Amino acid sequence: MLFRSVDFIPSWIKVQEGDNVITSGLDNIFFEGIEVGVVESIIDKDGYQRATVRPSADTLHPEYFWVVE
């Protein structure tokens, strides 16, 4: 399984290991509430945080996918 890095999370947002990551829908690209993954680790940087996320989907062996028109 491939882990993904999420950069530039504002430091005022409280993120912890084990948190579920879901889409917010605020970008008008993805629907709100789609499960993305689970936070595995957090690294504090200068004024922001970096999270390592274990994806919920098996990206190496996909069994289904979404098509949005």
C-alpha positions in Angstrom: 0.0 0.0 0.0 1.3 3.4 -0.9 1.1 6.2 1.7 0.4 9.8 0.6 1.8 13.0 2.0 -0.5 16.0 2.6 1.5 19.2 2.9 0.7 22.8 4.1 -2.0 22.0 6.7 -2.3 25.1 8.8 -0.8 24.8 12.2 -4.1 25.9 13.9 -6.0 22.9 12.6 -5.8 20.0 15.1 -4.7 16.8 13.3 -3.9 13.6 15.2 -2.7 10.1 14.3 -5.8 7.9 13.6 -8.0 10.8 12.4 -10.2 9.9 9.4 -9.6 12.1 6.3 -12.7 12.9 4.3 -13.4 15.4 1.5 -15.0 18.7 2.4 -16.5 19.5 -0.9 -15.2 23.1 -0.6 -13.0 22.9 -3.7 -16.1 22.1 -5.9 -14.1 19.1 -7.4 -15.0 16.3 -5.1 -18.3 15.6 -3.3 -18.4 16.2 0.5 -17.9 13.2 2.7 -15.9 10.9 0.5 -13.5 8.8 2.6 -9.9 9.4 1.7 -7.8 7.6 4.4 -6.4 7.6 7.9 -3.7 9.9 9.3 -0.6 7.7 10.1 1.8 10.5 11.3 2.1 14.3 11.6 5.3 16.4 11.2 5.3 20.0 12.4 7.0 22.3 10.0 7.6 26.1 10.0 4.0 27.4 10.5 2.3 24.3 9.0 1.9 20.5 9.4 2.6 17.6 7.1 0.4 14.5 7.4 1.2 11.0 6.1 -2.1 9.4 5.1 -2.9 5.7 4.5 -5.4 5.6 1.7 -8.7 3.9 2.3 -8.7 2.4 -1.2 -6.3 -0.2 -2.4 -4.8 1.9 -5.2 -2.6 -0.9 -6.5 -5.6 -3.3 -7.0 -8.8 -1.2 -7.5 -12.0 -3.0 -7.6 -14.2 0.0 -8.3 -13.9 3.6 -9.2 -16.1 6.7 -9.5 -17.0 8.3 -12.7 -18.4 11.9 -12.5 -19.9 13.6 -15.5 
